[in-house]
Amino acid sequence: MAKGIVKRIQTALIVLVALIFVATTLGSAQAGTFQIKPKGDKKIKIGVLDLISSIEVAALANNWYRKHAKDRGWDLQVFDLNVDYSKAQPFMENMITAGYDAILVNWTDFKYYDQQVMKAYNKGIPVQGIACGNMAPGVISQGIAPEMAFGALSSLYLASKLKEGDKILVYHDPRVGTSLFRFNTAKVTFEMYRIKIAQELHYPGTGDPSQVCYEMMKNAFLADTKKEIKGVWTHWEGYGIPSARAAMDMGRKEVVVVTSDDSPNTYKELRDLPTFYATAGTIGLAPEWTGRLFRNLDKIFAGKPFEDQEVWFSVPYLVTKDTLPPKGYFFSPCGYKGRPPDFKVQ
């Protein structure tokens, strides 16, 4: 697909996503002013509640947290839920009891520990989140990558590679909020462009997610004896890569696979897998969105008033085979000339 088409899709989404997301998601809890006494020379301790630390995007985010903390002389510890939401409350309680000065949360809906969020707030412990869903009382700030944009970018790209009436497979996890946002947006796109969803596959909740997806995709291609399937849409790179690999292993080199989220490994697979065409992502913006959380803490720990319930956005970009970053770099919507060293893969 021509680079000009990709650029037009992304430009339109910046406006569309901002309008839709502000109208539907924000303002779910009343904002107030959060202010504590200056920390002075106190040794700062930051706790991170992470949904799953084993995936690349989490490792990258947590490494940036560590860098920001180290630059300030702060201590930081990551607590890994490993997708076990029942641990969220006790982990939060332990951080509050242990006297952590602030808590950062990765991709874990506030509804699972909303009482602990308010408890932290009342004790003067700021809680900030990254893509945790709807806001909750007591949350100081949250960074969001609008999920509809992921679904729109990836589905529009796939639709542009196919023709009216073509059939596709989709794979997602309806238990996950981000997946529902992305899939529902993609579904509307496919309906508009008259792309037919031949089969909607779901992760069953047990087994290695990527391997389960690979096996389910192989079976779907095996059942497609007339070779009517022309494309695959998945909501996450952990499903997109095995889907592309399954298409190759089943001899279906004509199939176009697209997904969402990006990481160094995803860039590699975009280069190496002929059936893997594009992904929508935000990890190239990680230095900025992780840094913003710490700049907020700089202000709070200095004793300055902070208007809580802050929500801010990182608008996804589209990475294709034609727009891949140079090896060793994250994707940059602004190009690579003069990029700082910290933009490279660490």
N, C-alpha and C positions, 0 to 999 in steps of 0.2 A: 504494500500500500504506500502511496506517495506520502512523503513527510508532511506536505502541505495539508493533507486530510487529517493526519494525526494532530497537527497544530490547531486546526479549526475545531476539532472535537474537544481538545483540552481547554481552549479559550472559552468556548461556550459553557463548559462544565463549571468553570470558576464562578461564573455569574449564577448559573442554575443551582448549583449545590449550596452556595451561600444563602440564596433566597429560600430554598426549600428547607434547609436544615435549621436556619434561624427560626423559621415559622413553626416548625413542628417539634423541635427538641429542647430549645432553651427555655429558661424561665420556669423550670419545674419546681424550683425552691427559691424562697425569698433571699435576696442578697443582703448581707450586713457588712459591718466593718470589723475586721479581725485585727487585733493589735495586742502585742505582748511587750514585756519589758525587754530592753536590749540584752542580748546574750553576752556582750562584752568579750572577755577572754575565755569563756567557757569552752571546753572541748565538745564540739558538736558531734552528735551521733544521728545518722540517717538510717532508717529502716526501709527496705523495699519489699512489698508484697507482690510476688511475681506469679502469674498464672501457670507458666510452664517455662522453666529456664533452659530446657534442652534444645529448643528451636533456635535457629540462627538469629532471627529478629530480636528475640529476647536477650540472647547473648550480646548482641551488638548494643542494644539499649542499655543493658546493665554495665557493660564496659564503659560506655559514655558516662553513665552515672558515676562510676568509680573514678574516671578521669576528672570530672567536674568536682567531685568531693576531694580528691587528692590535691587538686590545684588550690583548694581553700584550706587544706590541713584538717579536713573533717574525716571522721570514721564512717564507713558505710557497710551494711550487711544486708544480703539478699535472703529472703525466706521464700522457698519454692513450694507452691501449692501442688505442683504436678497435676493440675486439673482436678484436684480434690477440693471442691468448694467448701466442704465441711471443716476444713482446716483454717478457713479465712478468719472466723471469729476468734479461735484461740491464738492464732498468730498475732492478730491485732491486739488482743488483750495482753499478750506477753510483751509486745513492743511498748504499749502504754505503761504497763507496770514497770518495765525496765528503764523507763525514763528517756526513751528516744525523743529527740528534739523535733523530728519531722518524719512523716511517712509518705513514701511514694508508692503508687499502685499501678501495676501493668495489667490492662485488659481483663480486669475482674469486676463484674457488676457490683455496684455499691449495695444493692439490695441484700447481698449475702452477709453484710457486716455493718448495716446502717447504724445500729445502736453504738457500735464501737467507734464509728466516725464521729458521732456527736459527743461521745465520751472524750475522745481525743481533743475535739474542738473546745470543749469546756475546760480541759486541762491546759489549753494553750499550745497544743501540738497540731500544727497544720498538716492536713492530708490533701495531697494532690494526686491526680490520676492521669493515665494515658489510655484513651479509648475504653473507658469503663461503662459506657452506656449513658442512660439518663442521669442527670444530676441528683444529688441527695443533700438534705440539710447537713451543714457542717463541712462540706467539701470546699476547700479554698479555691482550687483551680483545676481545670481539666483540659488537656489537649486532645482534640478529636480529628481524625482523618475521616471526613464524611463518607460513610460506607456506600451510599448511593452512587458516589463518584467512581468507586472501584467497579461496581457492577455496570455502570454506564460506559465507562471507558473500555472495559474488556468486551462487553457484549456488542457495543457499536463497532469495535474493530473486527470481531468475528463476523458480524452481519455484513461488513464491507468486503469480506473475503469470500462470501457465499452468494448464492442467488435465491430469489424467491422460490419457496417450496422445498428448499434443501432441508434435510433432517439432521438433528444434532442430538448428542447426549449431554446431560448436565449432571454434575455431581456436587453435592453440598451436604451440610449438616444442619437440619432444621432446629436442632436444640440450641444452636449458637446464634445469638442476636446478630452478630456481624454477618453471618452467613445468610440470615433471613433478609436483612437489608440489601445485601448484594444480589441475592438471587431474585428477589421481587423486582428489583430494578432491571436486571437482565431479562427477566421474563417479559416485562412490558416491551423492552426493546425488540425481542424476538417476535412478539405478536405484531408490532408495528411494521417490521420488515418481512413479515410472513415467513419467518424461519420456524420450522416445526420441531418441537421437542419430542423426539421419538421415545425417549425413556429418561425418567428422573431418578437418579440413583442417590442413595443416602448412606453415609457412614453409620453402621449399626451400633456403635458405641463400645465395641470390644475389639481387641487386637490392634496391631500396629496400624495407624490410620493410612499411611502411604501404601503399605503392602496390601491391606484390604482393598483399597481403591484400585490398585494395579490388577488384582485378581478379578474384581468385579468388572473392570473395563475390558479385560481380556475375554471374559465370558460374553459381554455385550457385543464385542466385535465378532466373536465366534458365531453368535446367533444371527448376526447380520449377513446372511449368506448372499444377499443381493447387493451388498456393499452400498447401501443407501445412506449410511451415516457419513456426513461430510465434515462434521466439526464436533468439538467438545468444549464445553464451558465448565470451569470449576471455580469455586469461590476463594480457593487458597492454593498457594504454590505447592504445598505438601500433597495436594491432590492433582494439581496440574502436571507436575513433572512425571509421576507414575502413569498418568493418563497418556501423555505423549510417548512414554516408553512402551506402554502396552500397544499403542497404535503401530509403532515401529516393529515390535516383536511379532505382531499379527500380520505383518506385511501390508499395512494400511498407510503407506507413505503420503497418500493424498489428503489425509485427514488434517484439519487445522485445529490445534489445541491452544486455548488461551486461558489465563488464570489471573490471580491477584496476589499482591505482596511480592517483594523483591529482596534478594540477598545475594552475596557473592556466588553461592552455588547455583542460584536461579539464573544469574547471568551466564555462568558456564554452560548450563543446560540449554539456554537459548541459543548459544553458539553451536553446541554439539548435536542437539536433537532436531532433525529436519522437520518433525511434526509439531514442534513447540515454537509458536510464533510471537506471543506477546504476553505481557503481564502489566497490571496497574500496581504502582507501589508508592511508598513514601520514605523508605529507609535512607535514601540519599539526603533526606532532610533531618536525619537523626541528630547531627550536631546542634542544630537549631532548636528542635523541639525538646530535647533533653536539657539543653542549656537554659531554656526559658524557665523550667521548673526551678533551677538553682538560682537564677536571677531573682525569681520571686522570693526565694528563701533569704537571699541577701538582704532584700528590703525588709522582710518580716523580722529577721534576727537583729536588724539594726533598730528595731522598735518603731518602725514607721507603720502607719495605718494601711491596711490592705483591704480593698473591697472584695469580699469572697464571692463564691459562685461564678468566678471568671471562667469563660469558655472561649477557647481559641482554636483555630483550624490550621491543618496542614493539608492543602489540596493535592490529591494524588496526581501523578503523571503517568504516561503510558510509555513503556519500554518495549520496543520491537526489535526484530533482527536488524533493521535498518538504523536504529537509534541506540544500539548497545553502547555503554560507556567503554572507554579504553580499559584493557585488562589492568586490574589492580585498583580501579576506581569505582565509586558508587555512581549511579546515574545522577546527572546534573541537568535540570531544566534550563539552566543558563549557560551550558557549555563547560569546557574544561580548561580553556586558556587562562592561566593565572590562578587556578584553583589552589587553595592552601594545602599544605601537606596533610592536615587532619581530614581532608576529604578522601584520602586514600584508604583502602581496606587495610585495617590494622593487623 
